[in-house]
Amino acid sequence: MNTLDYQILRNCAIDIIIGMLGLSYFVVYLLLFLIFHFPSTQDSIPYALAVIAFGGGIALWYLCVVIQNGFRVLHNQKKNRQPVSLWFVGLFLIWTAALPTIAFLFPAQPSLQLGYASAFTVIVVGSLPDGYLKDGTVSFRGRFSLQYASVGLLALVPTIHTLAEPLHDPSPLATAFCRLLFINFFGCVFYVCRPLERIGMTRIGQPTLHGMYLIATYSLVEYSKVVMQVAIPYMS
């Protein structure tokens, strides 16, 4: 095995390890929710579905990371780029992370819930075809990262709506979602700028990509705790 093959194998192994950790956490997260907080009334079913879609969507993203890197190892792909499908599933990740805010921030306004959910779904689905016109170049990475930022800012609209309400205390879920998006925004900027590669810390490798995955994993785990905390009262 030459040096290039070893570096590719090492990078893929790190991504697979991070992906397996995230996948394991959110699979257990879903199982614990279903075992200990299964919805007991008909009114609690939509909220339970929001939590299940949230955890399942994130687990799907990590599964995609594991599968794509596994195929990369098996087929000995030497191109130092991420498959386009990961970017598409990443848009789905933003959509599924926003679902709990739509469900739990407007519990007494089903029409508003449906409106926000429908509008945001249309926006995310409408953003997907644009990726097929791009390739895996740096220009693609930058443009698609900008698209991520735009969709993420639109996902903040329900949260801003809630925070603008003068008669209600700020929801911990709204604060947690803002923190999630801003942390991942800086992680995305970190990946696009690639400062570690630019200063020559490694000749072959993807340390900024690993860092972005770790940042995303940390922020998602912290956010999931708040989602569970807010969802439990609705399950009784």
MIFI-884473 format. One record per residue: x, y, z of N, C-alpha, C in turn; residue in one letter. Coordinates in steps of 0.001 Angstrom, whole numbers. Example, Ala and Ser with C-alpha at 12.3 -4.5 7.8 and 13.67 -1.06 7.14 Angstrom:
<gugus>
+---------+---------+---------+---------+---------+---------+---------+---------+---------+-----+
:     n.u :     n.v :     n.w :    ca.u :    ca.v :    ca.w :     c.u :     c.v :     c.w : res :
+---------+---------+---------+---------+---------+---------+---------+---------+---------+-----+
:   13190 :   -5690 :    7800 :   12300 :   -4500 :    7800 :   13200 :   -3300 :    7800 :   A :
:   12850 :   -2250 :    7080 :   13670 :   -1060 :    7140 :   12900 :      30 :    7870 :   S :
+---------+---------+---------+---------+---------+---------+---------+---------+---------+-----+
</gugus>
This chain:
<gugus>
+---------+---------+---------+---------+---------+---------+---------+---------+---------+-----+
:     n.u :     n.v :     n.w :    ca.u :    ca.v :    ca.w :     c.u :     c.v :     c.w : res :
+---------+---------+---------+---------+---------+---------+---------+---------+---------+-----+
:     853 :   -1198 :       0 :       0 :       0 :       0 :     887 :    1245 :       0 :   M :
:     685 :    2117 :   -1000 :    1506 :    3323 :   -1057 :     982 :    4382 :     -89 :   N :
:    1722 :    5481 :     -25 :    1377 :    6525 :     947 :      18 :    7139 :     663 :   T :
:    -307 :    7349 :    -622 :   -1590 :    7954 :    -975 :   -2744 :    7046 :    -545 :   L :
:   -2630 :    5741 :    -817 :   -3686 :    4809 :    -418 :   -3843 :    4784 :    1095 :   D :
:   -2737 :    4856 :    1814 :   -2804 :    4846 :    3275 :   -3513 :    6086 :    3804 :   Y :
:   -3196 :    7249 :    3226 :   -3822 :    8488 :    3684 :   -5321 :    8482 :    3398 :   Q :
:   -5707 :    7980 :    2220 :   -7129 :    7896 :    1884 :   -7836 :    6955 :    2844 :   I :
:   -7217 :    5807 :    3123 :   -7805 :    4849 :    4053 :   -7939 :    5452 :    5442 :   L :
:   -6933 :    6201 :    5877 :   -6980 :    6830 :    7199 :   -8093 :    7857 :    7272 :   R :
:   -8204 :    8703 :    6244 :   -9244 :    9734 :    6241 :  -10637 :    9121 :    6245 :   N :
:  -10828 :    8093 :    5415 :  -12131 :    7428 :    5374 :  -12440 :    6741 :    6704 :   C :
:  -11418 :    6153 :    7324 :  -11632 :    5479 :    8607 :  -12065 :    6469 :    9685 :   A :
:  -11461 :    7666 :    9688 :  -11845 :    8681 :   10673 :  -13293 :    9111 :   10445 :   I :
:  -13659 :    9340 :    9181 :  -15042 :    9730 :    8879 :  -16027 :    8628 :    9258 :   D :
:  -15651 :    7375 :    9018 :  -16527 :    6256 :    9368 :  -16696 :    6156 :   10879 :   I :
:  -15623 :    6357 :   11624 :  -15706 :    6305 :   13090 :  -16641 :    7395 :   13615 :   I :
:  -16473 :    8627 :   13099 :  -17349 :    9728 :   13516 :  -18793 :    9422 :   13124 :   I :
:  -18978 :    8905 :   11905 :  -20320 :    8559 :   11454 :  -20955 :    7469 :   12296 :   G :
:  -20184 :    6462 :   12673 :  -20718 :    5375 :   13493 :  -21089 :    5869 :   14887 :   M :
:  -20284 :    6785 :   15438 :  -20610 :    7343 :   16753 :  -21935 :    8116 :   16695 :   L :
:  -22062 :    8975 :   15674 :  -23308 :    9728 :   15530 :  -24495 :    8826 :   15256 :   G :
:  -24315 :    7837 :   14387 :  -25399 :    6906 :   14070 :  -25833 :    6126 :   15301 :   L :
:  -24861 :    5645 :   16071 :  -25184 :    4871 :   17277 :  -25942 :    5719 :   18287 :   S :
:  -25490 :    6960 :   18459 :  -26155 :    7826 :   19437 :  -27611 :    8059 :   19066 :   Y :
:  -27882 :    8379 :   17811 :  -29251 :    8741 :   17441 :  -30156 :    7517 :   17277 :   F :
:  -29594 :    6360 :   16989 :  -30403 :    5138 :   17025 :  -30836 :    4846 :   18460 :   V :
:  -29891 :    4955 :   19406 :  -30233 :    4764 :   20822 :  -31207 :    5844 :   21283 :   V :
:  -31000 :    7068 :   20807 :  -31885 :    8198 :   21135 :  -33333 :    7881 :   20744 :   Y :
:  -33514 :    7359 :   19527 :  -34856 :    7007 :   19071 :  -35445 :    5851 :   19871 :   L :
:  -34621 :    4839 :   20144 :  -35110 :    3689 :   20902 :  -35545 :    4092 :   22307 :   L :
:  -34745 :    4927 :   22969 :  -35110 :    5374 :   24317 :  -36396 :    6191 :   24299 :   L :
:  -36533 :    7018 :   23276 :  -37761 :    7815 :   23178 :  -38977 :    6921 :   22975 :   F :
:  -38875 :    5934 :   22096 :  -40012 :    5066 :   21807 :  -40328 :    4134 :   22972 :   L :
:  -39305 :    3712 :   23709 :  -39529 :    2777 :   24815 :  -40097 :    3491 :   26039 :   I :
:  -39524 :    4651 :   26389 :  -39888 :    5302 :   27640 :  -40874 :    6465 :   27470 :   F :
:  -41024 :    6982 :   26259 :  -41892 :    8143 :   26060 :  -42808 :    7942 :   24858 :   H :
:  -43301 :    6749 :   24696 :  -44214 :    6464 :   23597 :  -45486 :    7298 :   23786 :   F :
:  -46017 :    7915 :   22703 :  -47197 :    8781 :   22868 :  -48385 :    8022 :   23450 :   P :
:  -49003 :    8624 :   24450 :  -50105 :    7965 :   25158 :  -51467 :    8494 :   24733 :   S :
:  -51513 :    9602 :   24018 :  -52779 :   10172 :   23554 :  -52678 :   10496 :   22070 :   T :
:  -53834 :   10677 :   21452 :  -53863 :   10996 :   20027 :  -53240 :   12360 :   19747 :   Q :
:  -53432 :   13297 :   20655 :  -52882 :   14637 :   20458 :  -51356 :   14663 :   20481 :   D :
:  -50749 :   13693 :   21139 :  -49292 :   13677 :   21258 :  -48608 :   13019 :   20055 :   S :
:  -49375 :   12384 :   19176 :  -48776 :   11671 :   18042 :  -48003 :   12602 :   17104 :   I :
:  -48550 :   13776 :   16699 :  -47761 :   14650 :   15810 :  -46437 :   15087 :   16414 :   P :
:  -46420 :   15319 :   17729 :  -45171 :   15728 :   18377 :  -44177 :   14568 :   18425 :   Y :
:  -44707 :   13361 :   18656 :  -43838 :   12188 :   18637 :  -43252 :   11972 :   17243 :   A :
:  -44056 :   12185 :   16215 :  -43560 :   12036 :   14849 :  -42471 :   13054 :   14533 :   L :
:  -42600 :   14265 :   15095 :  -41566 :   15283 :   14877 :  -40237 :   14847 :   15483 :   A :
:  -40286 :   14258 :   16682 :  -39056 :   13782 :   17318 :  -38482 :   12603 :   16540 :   V :
:  -39350 :   11696 :   16095 :  -38884 :   10527 :   15340 :  -38263 :   10960 :   14010 :   I :
:  -38910 :   11913 :   13329 :  -38353 :   12406 :   12068 :  -37021 :   13114 :   12301 :   A :
:  -36920 :   13846 :   13405 :  -35672 :   14538 :   13744 :  -34537 :   13534 :   13965 :   F :
:  -34754 :   12588 :   14875 :  -33709 :   11612 :   15160 :  -33415 :   10713 :   13976 :   G :
:  -34467 :   10287 :   13265 :  -34262 :    9415 :   12111 :  -33540 :   10105 :   10978 :   G :
:  -33840 :   11379 :   10744 :  -33162 :   12112 :    9681 :  -31673 :   12281 :    9955 :   G :
:  -31337 :   12564 :   11201 :  -29922 :   12713 :   11545 :  -29203 :   11367 :   11452 :   I :
:  -29872 :   10307 :   11918 :  -29285 :    8969 :   11799 :  -29054 :    8614 :   10333 :   A :
:  -29983 :    9000 :    9460 :  -29822 :    8744 :    8027 :  -28607 :    9466 :    7466 :   L :
:  -28382 :   10700 :    7919 :  -27214 :   11440 :    7438 :  -25911 :   10750 :    7840 :   W :
:  -25846 :   10317 :    9099 :  -24644 :    9608 :    9532 :  -24480 :    8282 :    8808 :   Y :
:  -25586 :    7607 :    8537 :  -25511 :    6353 :    7782 :  -24970 :    6599 :    6386 :   L :
:  -25379 :    7697 :    5775 :  -24880 :    8058 :    4451 :  -23383 :    8339 :    4491 :   C :
:  -22922 :    9008 :    5546 :  -21487 :    9269 :    5697 :  -20711 :    7952 :    5770 :   V :
:  -21217 :    7016 :    6559 :  -20544 :    5716 :    6715 :  -20526 :    4947 :    5398 :   V :
:  -21678 :    4893 :    4705 :  -21770 :    4125 :    3466 :  -20885 :    4722 :    2380 :   I :
:  -20913 :    6037 :    2227 :  -20125 :    6672 :    1178 :  -18631 :    6475 :    1402 :   Q :
:  -18193 :    6602 :    2634 :  -16770 :    6390 :    2907 :  -16397 :    4920 :    2794 :   N :
:  -17325 :    4033 :    3125 :  -17074 :    2613 :    2939 :  -16899 :    2265 :    1467 :   G :
:  -17767 :    2818 :     601 :  -17627 :    2593 :    -837 :  -16325 :    3187 :   -1357 :   F :
:  -15951 :    4305 :    -794 :  -14709 :    4948 :   -1237 :  -13505 :    4066 :    -949 :   R :
:  -13529 :    3402 :     205 :  -12436 :    2489 :     548 :  -12465 :    1257 :    -348 :   V :
:  -13654 :     680 :    -533 :  -13771 :    -554 :   -1310 :  -13381 :    -355 :   -2767 :   L :
:  -13731 :     795 :   -3331 :  -13451 :    1054 :   -4739 :  -12170 :    1860 :   -4945 :   H :
:  -11463 :    2132 :   -3839 :  -10162 :    2805 :   -3915 :  -10253 :    4115 :   -4680 :   N :
:  -11234 :    4949 :   -4297 :  -11396 :    6240 :   -4949 :  -10370 :    7211 :   -4398 :   Q :
:   -9554 :    7765 :   -5269 :   -8468 :    8650 :   -4845 :   -8829 :   10125 :   -4938 :   K :
:   -9979 :   10436 :   -5504 :  -10365 :   11847 :   -5599 :  -10676 :   12381 :   -4212 :   K :
:  -10052 :   13480 :   -3883 :  -10181 :   14058 :   -2543 :  -11376 :   15001 :   -2471 :   N :
:  -12582 :   14431 :   -2612 :  -13790 :   15248 :   -2565 :  -14912 :   14427 :   -1960 :   R :
:  -15927 :   15136 :   -1509 :  -17085 :   14475 :    -932 :  -18119 :   14189 :   -2011 :   Q :
:  -18770 :   13003 :   -1979 :  -19826 :   12715 :   -2947 :  -20946 :   13744 :   -2855 :   P :
:  -21531 :   14074 :   -4023 :  -22576 :   15078 :   -4058 :  -23774 :   14656 :   -3220 :   V :
:  -24028 :   13339 :   -3128 :  -25191 :   12868 :   -2376 :  -25132 :   13284 :    -916 :   S :
:  -23917 :   13429 :    -358 :  -23803 :   13869 :    1033 :  -24316 :   15287 :    1200 :   L :
:  -24115 :   16123 :     185 :  -24620 :   17491 :     269 :  -26149 :   17498 :     210 :   W :
:  -26715 :   16623 :    -617 :  -28167 :   16551 :    -691 :  -28767 :   16091 :     631 :   F :
:  -28183 :   15036 :    1212 :  -28679 :   14541 :    2497 :  -28460 :   15590 :    3576 :   V :
:  -27433 :   16441 :    3406 :  -27207 :   17524 :    4352 :  -28350 :   18527 :    4356 :   G :
:  -28934 :   18805 :    3184 :  -30115 :   19666 :    3149 :  -31279 :   19018 :    3884 :   L :
:  -31406 :   17724 :    3732 :  -32432 :   16991 :    4479 :  -32160 :   17084 :    5978 :   F :
:  -30877 :   17116 :    6346 :  -30498 :   17247 :    7754 :  -31008 :   18564 :    8327 :   L :
:  -30869 :   19660 :    7573 :  -31387 :   20956 :    8033 :  -32900 :   20898 :    8186 :   I :
:  -33563 :   20271 :    7223 :  -35029 :   20174 :    7259 :  -35492 :   19398 :    8487 :   W :
:  -34867 :   18271 :    8741 :  -35314 :   17441 :    9862 :  -34970 :   18076 :   11206 :   T :
:  -33884 :   18854 :   11265 :  -33533 :   19536 :   12516 :  -34506 :   20662 :   12822 :   A :
:  -35119 :   21235 :   11777 :  -36062 :   22335 :   11979 :  -37456 :   21853 :   12365 :   A :
:  -37769 :   20587 :   12128 :  -39113 :   20082 :   12421 :  -39531 :   20262 :   13885 :   L :
:  -38665 :   19936 :   14866 :  -39099 :   20132 :   16257 :  -39452 :   21578 :   16580 :   P :
:  -38750 :   22531 :   15970 :  -39085 :   23935 :   16264 :  -40469 :   24278 :   15733 :   T :
:  -40804 :   23772 :   14560 :  -42126 :   24047 :   13990 :  -43220 :   23396 :   14832 :   I :
:  -42941 :   22189 :   15327 :  -43959 :   21444 :   16082 :  -44139 :   21988 :   17495 :   A :
:  -43033 :   22266 :   18202 :  -43123 :   22575 :   19624 :  -43201 :   24058 :   19938 :   F :
:  -42838 :   24911 :   18986 :  -42914 :   26345 :   19254 :  -44306 :   26911 :   19010 :   L :
:  -45151 :   26156 :   18293 :  -46514 :   26632 :   18004 :  -47532 :   25529 :   18313 :   F :
:  -47574 :   25047 :   19554 :  -48458 :   23915 :   19878 :  -49934 :   24230 :   19745 :   P :
:  -50325 :   25487 :   19905 :  -51744 :   25852 :   19855 :  -52147 :   26437 :   18506 :   A :
:  -51253 :   26363 :   17514 :  -51538 :   26958 :   16207 :  -51243 :   25947 :   15095 :   Q :
:  -52107 :   24963 :   14918 :  -51857 :   23921 :   13905 :  -51759 :   24469 :   12487 :   P :
:  -52510 :   25517 :   12176 :  -52435 :   26099 :   10834 :  -51063 :   26708 :   10579 :   S :
:  -50508 :   27356 :   11608 :  -49171 :   27929 :   11474 :  -48123 :   26829 :   11361 :   L :
:  -48287 :   25753 :   12125 :  -47382 :   24611 :   12011 :  -47374 :   24059 :   10593 :   Q :
:  -48574 :   23832 :   10055 :  -48687 :   23278 :    8707 :  -48105 :   24233 :    7672 :   L :
:  -48352 :   25528 :    7842 :  -47839 :   26509 :    6891 :  -46323 :   26555 :    6872 :   G :
:  -45712 :   26620 :    8054 :  -44249 :   26652 :    8124 :  -43644 :   25350 :    7598 :   Y :
:  -44227 :   24221 :    7992 :  -43694 :   22926 :    7549 :  -43783 :   22785 :    6030 :   A :
:  -44909 :   23184 :    5451 :  -45086 :   23077 :    4001 :  -44139 :   24007 :    3261 :   S :
:  -44044 :   25257 :    3715 :  -43198 :   26239 :    3036 :  -41729 :   25830 :    3096 :   A :
:  -41279 :   25381 :    4264 :  -39871 :   25017 :    4390 :  -39562 :   23756 :    3597 :   F :
:  -40510 :   22811 :    3533 :  -40313 :   21597 :    2733 :  -40167 :   21936 :    1255 :   T :
:  -41003 :   22858 :     773 :  -40921 :   23285 :    -629 :  -39574 :   23939 :    -913 :   V :
:  -39088 :   24753 :      11 :  -37805 :   25437 :    -176 :  -36656 :   24431 :    -252 :   I :
:  -36646 :   23451 :     667 :  -35568 :   22461 :     684 :  -35611 :   21596 :    -564 :   V :
:  -36794 :   21100 :    -920 :  -36916 :   20268 :   -2120 :  -36543 :   21061 :   -3365 :   V :
:  -36922 :   22329 :   -3403 :  -36568 :   23159 :   -4543 :  -35077 :   23443 :   -4649 :   G :
:  -34348 :   23300 :   -3540 :  -32907 :   23544 :   -3551 :  -32124 :   22339 :   -4054 :   S :
:  -32734 :   21167 :   -4062 :  -32004 :   19952 :   -4420 :  -31571 :   19902 :   -5885 :   L :
:  -32437 :   20199 :   -6865 :  -32010 :   20047 :   -8265 :  -30818 :   20899 :   -8643 :   P :
:  -30612 :   22019 :   -7963 :  -29504 :   22904 :   -8307 :  -28168 :   22198 :   -8163 :   D :
:  -28076 :   21231 :   -7233 :  -26824 :   20526 :   -7023 :  -26422 :   19654 :   -8189 :   G :
:  -27400 :   19191 :   -8992 :  -27068 :   18351 :  -10127 :  -26330 :   19110 :  -11220 :   Y :
:  -26420 :   20437 :  -11189 :  -25749 :   21246 :  -12196 :  -24323 :   21565 :  -11796 :   L :
:  -23928 :   21127 :  -10599 :  -22589 :   21422 :  -10101 :  -21743 :   20157 :  -10161 :   K :
:  -20442 :   20327 :   -9934 :  -19554 :   19184 :   -9817 :  -18928 :   19208 :   -8448 :   D :
:  -17877 :   18409 :   -8231 :  -17273 :   18322 :   -6907 :  -16100 :   19248 :   -6702 :   G :
:  -16025 :   20347 :   -7426 :  -14886 :   21236 :   -7343 :  -15006 :   22153 :   -6137 :   T :
:  -13952 :   22948 :   -5934 :  -13971 :   23920 :   -4844 :  -15081 :   24928 :   -5055 :   V :
:  -15303 :   25317 :   -6338 :  -16373 :   26256 :   -6635 :  -17718 :   25677 :   -6230 :   S :
:  -17923 :   24400 :   -6512 :  -19159 :   23740 :   -6083 :  -19289 :   23761 :   -4575 :   F :
:  -18195 :   23458 :   -3876 :  -18238 :   23404 :   -2417 :  -18630 :   24761 :   -1840 :   R :
:  -18070 :   25827 :   -2393 :  -18388 :   27141 :   -1896 :  -19822 :   27543 :   -2183 :   G :
:  -20299 :   27275 :   -3418 :  -21664 :   27659 :   -3781 :  -22686 :   26850 :   -2986 :   R :
:  -22418 :   25568 :   -2830 :  -23389 :   24758 :   -2112 :  -23374 :   25077 :    -621 :   F :
:  -22219 :   25453 :     -88 :  -22161 :   25884 :    1306 :  -22962 :   27162 :    1497 :   S :
:  -22911 :   28056 :     506 :  -23732 :   29268 :     560 :  -25211 :   28909 :     520 :   L :
:  -25535 :   27879 :    -259 :  -26924 :   27424 :    -318 :  -27351 :   26861 :    1038 :   Q :
:  -26449 :   26121 :    1688 :  -26712 :   25634 :    3043 :  -27037 :   26795 :    3976 :   Y :
:  -26201 :   27835 :    3915 :  -26404 :   28987 :    4795 :  -27749 :   29650 :    4533 :   A :
:  -28136 :   29749 :    3266 :  -29419 :   30371 :    2934 :  -30593 :   29569 :    3475 :   S :
:  -30547 :   28233 :    3274 :  -31620 :   27374 :    3778 :  -31646 :   27407 :    5307 :   V :
:  -30451 :   27440 :    5923 :  -30393 :   27498 :    7378 :  -30988 :   28776 :    7934 :   G :
:  -30728 :   29898 :    7255 :  -31320 :   31170 :    7696 :  -32839 :   31160 :    7554 :   L :
:  -33330 :   30531 :    6496 :  -34783 :   30408 :    6330 :  -35382 :   29512 :    7411 :   L :
:  -34605 :   28511 :    7853 :  -35090 :   27638 :    8924 :  -35234 :   28390 :   10233 :   A :
:  -34574 :   29542 :   10349 :  -34653 :   30343 :   11566 :  -35950 :   31160 :   11665 :   L :
:  -36700 :   31240 :   10573 :  -37884 :   32111 :   10566 :  -38876 :   31742 :   11673 :   V :
:  -39260 :   30459 :   11844 :  -40176 :   30135 :   12946 :  -39600 :   30491 :   14314 :   P :
:  -38303 :   30296 :   14474 :  -37660 :   30613 :   15747 :  -37684 :   32114 :   16018 :   T :
:  -37372 :   32899 :   14996 :  -37420 :   34364 :   15146 :  -38844 :   34810 :   15448 :   I :
:  -39805 :   34170 :   14812 :  -41213 :   34470 :   15069 :  -41531 :   34287 :   16549 :   H :
:  -41060 :   33178 :   17110 :  -41311 :   32907 :   18530 :  -40590 :   33904 :   19433 :   T :
:  -39311 :   34167 :   19121 :  -38537 :   35087 :   19955 :  -39085 :   36516 :   19898 :   L :
:  -39803 :   36827 :   18815 :  -40369 :   38175 :   18683 :  -41665 :   38349 :   19450 :   A :
:  -42230 :   37245 :   19955 :  -43467 :   37338 :   20721 :  -43193 :   38041 :   22052 :   E :
:  -43813 :   39188 :   22319 :  -43482 :   39939 :   23534 :  -44091 :   39361 :   24807 :   P :
:  -45116 :   38525 :   24663 :  -45836 :   38058 :   25845 :  -45379 :   36680 :   26328 :   L :
:  -44380 :   36120 :   25688 :  -43944 :   34779 :   26047 :  -42454 :   34781 :   26376 :   H :
:  -42091 :   33948 :   27352 :  -40673 :   33763 :   27651 :  -40014 :   32994 :   26510 :   D :
:  -38743 :   33266 :   26206 :  -38050 :   32548 :   25137 :  -38016 :   31044 :   25422 :   P :
:  -38356 :   30259 :   24434 :  -38326 :   28805 :   24583 :  -36882 :   28313 :   24561 :   S :
:  -36533 :   27337 :   25421 :  -35181 :   26781 :   25364 :  -34902 :   26110 :   24024 :   P :
:  -35962 :   25621 :   23369 :  -35774 :   24997 :   22061 :  -35375 :   26025 :   21012 :   L :
:  -35973 :   27219 :   21066 :  -35617 :   28274 :   20119 :  -34155 :   28691 :   20296 :   A :
:  -33754 :   28839 :   21549 :  -32358 :   29208 :   21816 :  -31407 :   28119 :   21352 :   T :
:  -31769 :   26860 :   21603 :  -30912 :   25730 :   21217 :  -30799 :   25619 :   19704 :   A :
:  -31905 :   25887 :   18987 :  -31860 :   25794 :   17531 :  -30992 :   26900 :   16935 :   F :
:  -31098 :   28098 :   17477 :  -30214 :   29187 :   17020 :  -28754 :   28815 :   17242 :   C :
:  -28472 :   28272 :   18413 :  -27097 :   27866 :   18710 :  -26626 :   26771 :   17758 :   R :
:  -27503 :   25816 :   17450 :  -27163 :   24733 :   16522 :  -26783 :   25281 :   15153 :   L :
:  -27605 :   26185 :   14619 :  -27347 :   26706 :   13281 :  -26076 :   27536 :   13228 :   L :
:  -25857 :   28371 :   14225 :  -24677 :   29233 :   14180 :  -23384 :   28442 :   14385 :   F :
:  -23423 :   27434 :   15233 :  -22235 :   26596 :   15401 :  -21892 :   25889 :   14097 :   I :
:  -22920 :   25345 :   13441 :  -22667 :   24629 :   12196 :  -22330 :   25579 :   11051 :   N :
:  -22816 :   26820 :   11129 :  -22426 :   27804 :   10124 :  -20925 :   28056 :   10195 :   F :
:  -20405 :   28231 :   11382 :  -18965 :   28448 :   11523 :  -18181 :   27180 :   11161 :   F :
:  -18768 :   26005 :   11446 :  -18122 :   24767 :   11018 :  -18056 :   24657 :    9510 :   G :
:  -19118 :   25104 :    8834 :  -19139 :   25092 :    7379 :  -18130 :   26084 :    6802 :   C :
:  -18038 :   27265 :    7397 :  -17041 :   28250 :    6958 :  -15633 :   27706 :    7162 :   V :
:  -15418 :   27024 :    8275 :  -14128 :   26394 :    8564 :  -13765 :   25390 :    7478 :   F :
:  -14760 :   24612 :    7035 :  -14507 :   23608 :    5999 :  -14223 :   24256 :    4646 :   Y :
:  -14998 :   25290 :    4293 :  -14806 :   25940 :    2997 :  -13448 :   26631 :    2926 :   V :
:  -13041 :   27283 :    3998 :  -11762 :   28008 :    4004 :  -10554 :   27086 :    4110 :   C :
:  -10744 :   25901 :    4720 :   -9661 :   24923 :    4866 :   -8372 :   25540 :    5426 :   R :
:   -8418 :   26161 :    6599 :   -7218 :   26814 :    7123 :   -6092 :   25840 :    7450 :   P :
:   -6420 :   24629 :    7910 :   -5380 :   23675 :    8273 :   -4601 :   23210 :    7052 :   L :
:   -5305 :   23014 :    5944 :   -4598 :   22631 :    4722 :   -3765 :   23780 :    4172 :   E :
:   -4288 :   24988 :    4304 :   -3594 :   26152 :    3744 :   -2276 :   26440 :    4460 :   R :
:   -2228 :   26165 :    5756 :    -987 :   26442 :    6487 :     -34 :   25252 :    6448 :   I :
:    -448 :   24188 :    5729 :     450 :   23066 :    5510 :     574 :   22097 :    6657 :   G :
:    -455 :   21971 :    7479 :    -389 :   21012 :    8581 :    -363 :   19576 :    8068 :   M :
:    -946 :   19349 :    6898 :    -911 :   18007 :    6319 :    -895 :   18146 :    4804 :   T :
:    -108 :   17333 :    4165 :      -7 :   17391 :    2719 :   -1183 :   16669 :    2062 :   R :
:   -1584 :   15552 :    2612 :   -2714 :   14796 :    2091 :   -3630 :   14488 :    3252 :   I :
:   -4843 :   14907 :    3172 :   -5771 :   14637 :    4260 :   -6897 :   15649 :    4262 :   G :
:   -7835 :   15451 :    5151 :   -9000 :   16323 :    5234 :   -9297 :   16673 :    6692 :   Q :
:   -8339 :   17312 :    7387 :   -8577 :   17616 :    8806 :   -9741 :   18573 :    9025 :   P :
:   -9979 :   19516 :    8083 :  -11098 :   20438 :    8265 :  -12438 :   19716 :    8098 :   T :
:  -12485 :   18721 :    7223 :  -13716 :   17948 :    7062 :  -14019 :   17157 :    8329 :   L :
:  -12972 :   16523 :    8901 :  -13172 :   15812 :   10164 :  -13632 :   16777 :   11251 :   H :
:  -13031 :   17979 :   11262 :  -13427 :   18962 :   12257 :  -14872 :   19393 :   12087 :   G :
:  -15318 :   19567 :   10823 :  -16703 :   19946 :   10579 :  -17653 :   18854 :   11058 :   M :
:  -17306 :   17592 :   10813 :  -18143 :   16485 :   11288 :  -18218 :   16470 :   12811 :   Y :
:  -17099 :   16710 :   13476 :  -17098 :   16715 :   14941 :  -17926 :   17873 :   15498 :   L :
:  -17786 :   19034 :   14871 :  -18582 :   20190 :   15294 :  -20069 :   19909 :   15121 :   I :
:  -20431 :   19330 :   13970 :  -21838 :   19004 :   13718 :  -22351 :   17981 :   14726 :   A :
:  -21524 :   16981 :   15027 :  -21950 :   15941 :   15969 :  -22170 :   16509 :   17358 :   T :
:  -21247 :   17325 :   17815 :  -21386 :   17929 :   19142 :  -22655 :   18781 :   19220 :   Y :
:  -22866 :   19632 :   18221 :  -24021 :   20545 :   18265 :  -25333 :   19776 :   18154 :   S :
:  -25363 :   18723 :   17350 :  -26589 :   17929 :   17207 :  -26919 :   17167 :   18479 :   L :
:  -25900 :   16644 :   19133 :  -26136 :   15935 :   20400 :  -26696 :   16890 :   21454 :   V :
:  -26108 :   18084 :   21554 :  -26607 :   19060 :   22528 :  -28031 :   19495 :   22200 :   E :
:  -28311 :   19685 :   20925 :  -29651 :   20087 :   20503 :  -30665 :   18979 :   20777 :   Y :
:  -30263 :   17725 :   20561 :  -31176 :   16598 :   20770 :  -31608 :   16486 :   22228 :   S :
:  -30741 :   16868 :   23145 :  -31102 :   16830 :   24562 :  -32235 :   17814 :   24854 :   K :
:  -32165 :   18989 :   24254 :  -33209 :   19988 :   24466 :  -34513 :   19535 :   23818 :   V :
:  -34427 :   18934 :   22628 :  -35625 :   18429 :   21957 :  -36331 :   17398 :   22823 :   V :
:  -35566 :   16479 :   23401 :  -36144 :   15455 :   24271 :  -36781 :   16090 :   25506 :   M :
:  -36092 :   17051 :   26077 :  -36605 :   17732 :   27280 :  -37923 :   18437 :   26994 :   Q :
:  -38030 :   19082 :   25842 :  -39252 :   19799 :   25497 :  -40359 :   18814 :   25094 :   V :
:  -40007 :   17690 :   24494 :  -41017 :   16756 :   23981 :  -41672 :   15926 :   25061 :   A :
:  -40959 :   15604 :   26134 :  -41484 :   14688 :   27155 :  -42837 :   15130 :   27719 :   I :
:  -43033 :   16408 :   28082 :  -44351 :   16784 :   28626 :  -45509 :   16549 :   27661 :   P :
:  -45255 :   16551 :   26362 :  -46326 :   16350 :   25385 :  -46698 :   14874 :   25258 :   Y :
:  -45866 :   13975 :   25765 :  -46111 :   12553 :   25600 :  -47021 :   11984 :   26676 :   M :
:  -47258 :   12734 :   27760 :  -48069 :   12216 :   28869 :  -49542 :   12567 :   28695 :   S :
+---------+---------+---------+---------+---------+---------+---------+---------+---------+-----+
</gugus>
